[in-house]
Each structure stands twice: as structure tokens, then as C-alpha cells.
């Protein structure tokens, strides 16, 4: 397997905890060194890598274990959700996102040629996703699961937001967290707000752009520019290695600051 830039495989002989993540950082993005991405035309409507948008039948699983993601981790190792296993879900960027997104042209997905995006138009998508959530929760002695929405992509309809509400109702040990570029004042954004209100502590979504005092993700150039009442992502500052060893984003709805990219 090709080694990722700034990342190497975890080896127990080096003292690495391979049970948490298969990958170890060799370099860390610094808040004073903005991430550079390949820009897309303002008229772009989907991913830069259309061959990586796959039908359900083309994928082994829709939910990808956080064990494969150096920024996520396999399972939660801190807080009240300790022991929950972590998964990510990726949809097609731009095709599911609002055109108002501040990173429409410079989405970090532009630099992810190997990432697999699920085709959200596939009729099998939602039924298969529901089955996978049930399967992951059914593993013996597993206290619950947390799904990161969305590693790529966004909420694309009110019905899709309500689908996650249905799953949260069906599965009390399911938690979701992540970020959306939807405007909390539009139809889809309002549905996300209702989801957060209906499932406190379990639907931990934030709106990009910082338009309100809570429930937002804000872009910051440096750690010193984090606004009052918000916190800087502890993974970016090096305080924790990945979400599973931090847990802040599913423990509070305070605004979180991320380095510009």
C-alpha cells in the first residue's frame, strides 16, 4: 500500500498502539501553516474524482472503521462514551453540498483521489446503511457506535436528515457527530437543528461558518484567533491523537475552531 504523506503504518515494535489506528502521523499540520488544496472551478458540481463515486454493490461496507483513519481512531477511549466504536460515512462532495459552502472550490476532497464516495442516488443506499448500523451495533459486548457525518459530502435533503432521526430512534446506542455547510435557516439546516434538539447528546452536528454562539464550526488562522466561547480542535493542536482520545465534539455543542484549509 502506498504510504500516505506525513503518515506511516503503525508498528507495535515501535511502541505504536495499532489497536487504535493503523496509521501514525510523522508530521502534524500546524495552525500557522494553512493546508493547500487544488481549487476547482466555481461551476463544479461534483467530486474531482468521479470514478471514486461508487454504487452500494461496489463497496464492501458503507460505514468505514475509524481504525483506518489517523484523525478518528477505532474506538472511544475517554468520557461517558468510552468503548463506543467509531465509523465514518463519505458521500460525494459538492453533489450533496450547498453551493453556498465557503469551501466549494477548495474542498479538502480535492486532494483525496483514493477516497471512496457512496452514490447517494443509489436506491440501495439508505436500506443498506440502516442494515449496516444494526449490524455494527449487534456486535457482542459493544456498548454502541459513533458515526462521523460526513467525512466527505453533506446532508442533501430533509428526508435524509429525517432518516438519521429514524435511526437514532430505532437504535438508542447510536451517536452521530460532524459538520454541515447547510444554513441553519434553510429547510435542510432547520431539519438538522430539529435533529440536534430531538436527540441531545446523540446528534452532535455543527454548522460551518460560525453564524450562532453554539452548534458551529469556525475557521481560524491561528490558535490566538479562536473566538470567545469556542475551543480549538485538540487534535489540531496536538493535545490528543484523534477523535477517539478526545471526544470534545460529541461532549459539548460549544463552537469549535479549525485551522483554515
Number of C-alpha atoms within 10 A of each C-alpha: 4 5 9 11 9 11 15 16 16 18 13 9 7 7 8 15 14 16 12 24 24 20 22 20 16 11 10 12 15 14 19 12 12 14 12 11 15 12 15 17 9 10 9 13 16 17 23 20 18 12 11 17 20 17 17 20 12 10 12 8 14 23 19 17 19 25 21 16 19 20 19 24 26 26 25 23 18 15 14 10 20 15 18 22 24 25 26 22 21 22 26 28 25 23 17 18 22 19 17 10 16 12 16 22 18 17 22 18 20 16 15 15 13 10 16 21 25 24 19 21 9 12 11 13 16 16 9 15 17 15 10 15 19 15 10 16 20 12 10 7 8 13 15 21 22 25 22 24 21 19 20 24 27 23 22 17 15 14 12 16 19 16 14 19 20 12 16 19 13 12 15 12 16 23 24 23 20 20 21 23 23 24 18 21 10 10 12 21 20 16 21 28 19 16 20 21 13 14 16 13 16 20 25 25 24 27 23 25 17 18 13 12 13 16 22 23 28 21 17 20 16 17 18 9 12 19 16 8 10 18 17 23 22 20 18 19 16 12 11 15 20 23 25 28 21 20 19 17 20 21 15 14 20 17 25 26 26 21 23 16 16
